[in-house]
Amino acid sequence: MYRLLFSLVLRHLDPERIHHLTVRALALLSVLPVVRKLLHRALAPRDPALRVSAFGVHFPSPFGLAAGFDKDAACAEALSALGFGHVEVGTVTAHAQPGNPRPRLFRVIGERAVINRMGFNNAGAVAAARRLRRTRGVPAIVGVNIGKTKVVPESEAADDYVTSAKELAPLADYLVVNVSSPNTPGLRNLQAVELLRPLLAAVKQVADSTPRRTPLLVKIAPDLADDDIDAVADLALELGLDGIIATNTTIKHSGETGGLSGRPLKARSVEVLRRLRGRVGDRLTLVSVGGVENVDDVWERLLAGATLVQGYTGMIYGGPLWAHTLHRDLSRRLKRHGVKSVTEVIGRTAA
Ligand SMILES: Cc1cc2nc3c(=O)[nH]c(=O)nc-3n(C[C@H](O)[C@H](O)[C@H](O)COP(=O)(O)O)c2cc1C
């Protein structure tokens, strides 16, 4: 049904326009408790075998929505009701900013991919905090992903992240420092360990000071050299971070300027996951993202050592029931293998 709608209608419309309409519809759903609850009952993962715990948070399933879809925390409850086991909102920056000029979102339909150069368009940390303070009508695990405000120079980056962290860490189930988006000039330089150490240390102090101690993760790019991946992994261990999210979009492609996501990112994303697992074992929670389309992809990443898996582009091509279908298939896969809990699968094929 969605496939038909996509090929007859949606593919001919501006992708960003569809995105905004979808977010608006979901935001409306988020404030209609009855519909939201009904949807949640029908679509949210309920199989106890899917439950996983990571950094002290209990997730109903390992699969969630990656950052970038709900940049302003406008519709996290509705997305949970659609079946995502967690929703990572953001990237949120300390100050509101418009992002790059349009067009800035492009489908690459033949490759089931997307290129974006959105540039952290968002209403800022205070606005996101206001939305996150609303009571959640359905159980929703909401991570908050923070990034650098574009006009803030690199030398003041740590303060800028700290401003966002102070606002958002108390409201987040986990916090993510995003230093890997390709569309904010210079942002990815912050992945260099000498810049990353003071930045992460400063944000961690804020995350540690919330009443529940907010778990802290860092999100990395797929384009890092292997040695740099190791260096970030070592740093995450040294600073006592809770996990690493790998990966963001790649700039290694020949299309429009921007980051490429979806199917072409799959192989590198898995490669980075394996490298991280080899380096840190189970001492950090690994969250795998990049090119996840179906249950085979989720299964592969769990086996390779990811506790949580995320996706975004897959929903553009898979439609609103994507997460629900994926969880149904994962439940069936577990049964077929005679596995009582998804946690038994994690890291099974890791070195
Ligand atoms: C349109 C779009 C916007 C994105 N915005 C963000 C963002 O604001 N922050 C972030 O950390 N990742 C962002 N991402 C990256 C995704 O979270 C994810 O890491 C990447 O797309 C790879 O996963 P996928 O292949 O399942 O899409 C964005 C991706 C897309 C397609």
The ligand as an SDF file (V2000), in Angstrom:
LIG
                    3D

 31 33  0  0  0  0  0  0  0  0999 V2000
   17.2610   13.9590    6.3710 C   0  0  0  0  0  0  0  0  0  0  0  0
   18.2230   13.4940    7.4170 C   0  0  0  0  0  0  0  0  0  0  0  0
   18.5280   14.3250    8.4810 C   0  0  0  0  0  0  0  0  0  0  0  0
   19.4250   13.8930    9.4650 C   0  0  0  0  0  0  0  0  0  0  0  0
   19.6870   14.7130   10.5230 N   0  0  0  0  0  0  0  0  0  0  0  0
   20.4920   14.2770   11.5140 C   0  0  0  0  0  0  0  0  0  0  0  0
   20.7210   15.0720   12.6530 C   0  0  0  0  0  0  0  0  0  0  0  0
   20.1740   16.1620   12.7980 O   0  0  0  0  0  0  0  0  0  0  0  0
   21.5640   14.5870   13.6030 N   0  0  0  0  0  0  0  0  0  0  0  0
   22.1680   13.3630   13.4990 C   0  0  0  0  0  0  0  0  0  0  0  0
   22.9120   12.9690   14.4130 O   0  0  0  0  0  0  0  0  0  0  0  0
   21.9470   12.5750   12.4270 N   0  0  0  0  0  0  0  0  0  0  0  0
   21.1360   13.0160   11.4480 C   0  0  0  0  0  0  0  0  0  0  0  0
   20.9080   12.2090   10.3610 N   0  0  0  0  0  0  0  0  0  0  0  0
   21.6280   10.9290   10.2490 C   0  0  0  0  0  0  0  0  0  0  0  0
   20.8020    9.7580   10.7610 C   0  0  0  0  0  0  0  0  0  0  0  0
   20.5100    9.8820   12.1230 O   0  0  0  0  0  0  0  0  0  0  0  0
   21.5690    8.4440   10.5290 C   0  0  0  0  0  0  0  0  0  0  0  0
   22.7500    8.4600   11.2970 O   0  0  0  0  0  0  0  0  0  0  0  0
   21.9310    8.2440    9.0670 C   0  0  0  0  0  0  0  0  0  0  0  0
   20.9140    8.7150    8.2220 O   0  0  0  0  0  0  0  0  0  0  0  0
   22.2070    6.7770    8.7360 C   0  0  0  0  0  0  0  0  0  0  0  0
   21.0700    5.9850    8.9810 O   0  0  0  0  0  0  0  0  0  0  0  0
   20.0260    5.5520    7.8250 P   0  0  0  0  0  0  0  0  0  0  0  0
   20.8470    4.9890    6.6970 O   0  0  0  0  0  0  0  0  0  0  0  0
   19.1310    4.5680    8.4700 O   0  0  0  0  0  0  0  0  0  0  0  0
   19.3050    6.7860    7.4120 O   0  0  0  0  0  0  0  0  0  0  0  0
   20.0280   12.6240    9.3690 C   0  0  0  0  0  0  0  0  0  0  0  0
   19.7000   11.7880    8.2920 C   0  0  0  0  0  0  0  0  0  0  0  0
   18.8130   12.2060    7.3390 C   0  0  0  0  0  0  0  0  0  0  0  0
   18.4640   11.2820    6.1960 C   0  0  0  0  0  0  0  0  0  0  0  0
  1  2  1  0
  2  3  1  0
  2 30  2  0
  3  4  2  0
  4  5  1  0
  4 28  1  0
  5  6  2  0
  6  7  1  0
  6 13  1  0
  7  8  2  0
  7  9  1  0
  9 10  1  0
 10 11  2  0
 10 12  1  0
 12 13  2  0
 13 14  1  0
 14 15  1  0
 14 28  1  0
 15 16  1  0
 16 17  1  0
 16 18  1  0
 18 19  1  0
 18 20  1  0
 20 21  1  0
 20 22  1  0
 22 23  1  0
 23 24  1  0
 24 25  2  0
 24 26  1  0
 24 27  1  0
 28 29  2  0
 29 30  1  0
 30 31  1  0
M  END
$$$$
